[in-house]
Amino acid sequence: MERLFAIAARGSTVKREVLGGITTFFAMAYIIFVNPNTLCANVGSAAEPFFPAMPEELWGPVLVATCVAAAIGCFLTGLLANVPFAQAPGMGLNAFFTYTVCLGMGYTWQEGLAIVLMSGVLFLAMAVSPLRGKLIHSIPDFMKHAISAGIGLFIAFIGLLNVGLISISGAVPALQLSMLVDGQRVWNTQGLLTLVGLALTAILMAFRVKGAVVIGIIITTLLGLPMGVTQIPQSVTMEHVTLAPVFFQLDLAGVWAKGLLPLLTAVISFAIVDCFDTLGALVGLSANAGLKGEEGRADRALVADALATCCGACIGTSTVTTFAESSTGIAEGARTGLSSLVVGLLFLASVFLAPVAGIIPSAATAPALIIVGVLTMRSAAAIAWDDLECAVPAFLTIAVMPFAYSISDGIAFGFISYCLIKLVRGKGKEVPVFAYVISLLFILKYLLGNMG
């Protein structure tokens, strides 16, 4: 252990690393339930359903894929970079897969997985390229913060939609604590249970209870039993503990049928969001773990992240990324990749939760989505709102994501407005070339799309 991870040299012990890994796992274990709920989401009313990106019968296999992909990401990070950072399919990136790539752009889930693989390969090329630094620094910091905040707002919006607390079927979106069923008004029990779960989770987090989100999901699920929201299956079997229905189901040929430009915008958007998510997490976590100045480890962590995304796409889930929740394990004293290996082993053990995890209703995972939105919105505080050259593109990025129901549209409006304002102000040279390239790609996509 000492030769492999240099535990003593980092001022840690095996016990601290194991405890840190367990703490990190419980802080991010909500993804085991939330990721399949997002990828297999069936949002909307009976009259106007939104068809899921992946069929609901794939919920079990997607849960297994989530656990296996997370384990692979953790093992890669621990062994390649020797840092206490854990990985799993990322929030926001799974929403982008479902609501933008599949529901918005019309790709099948098999084609969506192919796009995830392509974005992982692009991210890997960036991670090992000497141009990595230039590409990363070509995006203004305020845009990175705006993208993060916008995704948080979008995720929270999805959480409210999933349980019918907000309806978008009418002329004006409305809060629905009750609804009409066969001419009679009844309580929206899913929505009410979500509000209870949200309050419970927020209180637990305010008291800094470890694993607050997971505890909130479990208690909310139990509270749903007398309300009829949580349904106990008649039998529990291991038949759904399989990867076969989603394993290597990528449709690499089909993605070309919808045109090159939509494909490029989807791949680049995935890569950009994954890159920003990972870099933001790495910078903050490295500081917490006392790893500042060890750029080589950060570079290897980027490579591990990109490789995990490629593996995740082949296994059958959306983009894998580094989780900021790793900070909880670092706070417990984790300083090496051993803690990441512990997290990976716990994710593998969680595969056997598949037979019983299916009872968890959307009302129990929706509070987790809203809480994730709360946590990511703090990025907006770092934006210079008094500088309108930054404020307008940042606001459009944040607002358009939920309003247009598309993460890529938010990114597009942000970049296009940023470039346009700078050009009109005579400051076009301040804008990096890469930002112009992204803006032109989005403009072409919109023009060609509206021309049929």
Stockholm file with secondary structure:
# STOCKHOLM 1.0

chainA/1-452         MERLFAIAARGSTVKREVLGGITTFFAMAYIIFVNPNTLCANVGSAAEPFFPAMPEELWGPVLVATCVAAAIGCFLTGLLANVPFAQAPGMGLNAFFTYTVCLGMGYTWQEGLAIVLMSGVLFLAMAVSPLRGKLIHSIPDFMKHAISAGIGLFIAFIGLLNVGLISISGAVPALQLSMLVDGQRVWNTQGLLTLVGLALTAILMAFRVKGAVVIGIIITTLLGLPMGVTQIPQSVTMEHVTLAPVFFQLDLAGVWAKGLLPLLTAVISFAIVDCFDTLGALVGLSANAGLKGEEGRADRALVADALATCCGACIGTSTVTTFAESSTGIAEGARTGLSSLVVGLLFLASVFLAPVAGIIPSAATAPALIIVGVLTMRSAAAIAWDDLECAVPAFLTIAVMPFAYSISDGIAFGFISYCLIKLVRGKGKEVPVFAYVISLLFILKYLLGNMG
#=GR chainA/1-452 SS CHHHHCTTTTTCCHHHHHHHHHHHHHHHTTHHHHHHHHHTCCEECSSSEECCSSCGGGHHHHHHHHHHHHHHHHHHIIIIICCCCCEEECTTHHHIIIIIIITTTCCCHHHHHHHHHHHHHHHHHHHHSTTHHHHHHTSCHHHHHHHHHHHHHHHHHHHHHHTTSEECSSSSCEECSEEEETTEEEECHHHHHHHHHHHHHHHHHHTTCTTHHHHHHHHHHHHHHHHTCSCCCSCCCSTTCCSTTTTTCCCTTGGGGGCHHHHHHHHHHHHHHHHHHHHHHHHHHHHHTTCTTCHHHHHHHHHHHHHHHHHHHHHTCSCEEECTTHHHHHHTTCCSHHHHHHHHHHHHHGGGGHHHHTTCCHHHHHHHHHHHHHHHHGGGGGSCTTCHHHHHHHHHHHHHHHHTTCHHHHHHHHHHHHHHHHHHTTCGGGSCHHHHHHHHHHHHHHHHHHTC
#=GC SS_cons         CHHHHCTTTTTCCHHHHHHHHHHHHHHHTTHHHHHHHHHTCCEECSSSEECCSSCGGGHHHHHHHHHHHHHHHHHHIIIIICCCCCEEECTTHHHIIIIIIITTTCCCHHHHHHHHHHHHHHHHHHHHSTTHHHHHHTSCHHHHHHHHHHHHHHHHHHHHHHTTSEECSSSSCEECSEEEETTEEEECHHHHHHHHHHHHHHHHHHTTCTTHHHHHHHHHHHHHHHHTCSCCCSCCCSTTCCSTTTTTCCCTTGGGGGCHHHHHHHHHHHHHHHHHHHHHHHHHHHHHTTCTTCHHHHHHHHHHHHHHHHHHHHHTCSCEEECTTHHHHHHTTCCSHHHHHHHHHHHHHGGGGHHHHTTCCHHHHHHHHHHHHHHHHGGGGGSCTTCHHHHHHHHHHHHHHHHTTCHHHHHHHHHHHHHHHHHHTTCGGGSCHHHHHHHHHHHHHHHHHHTC
//
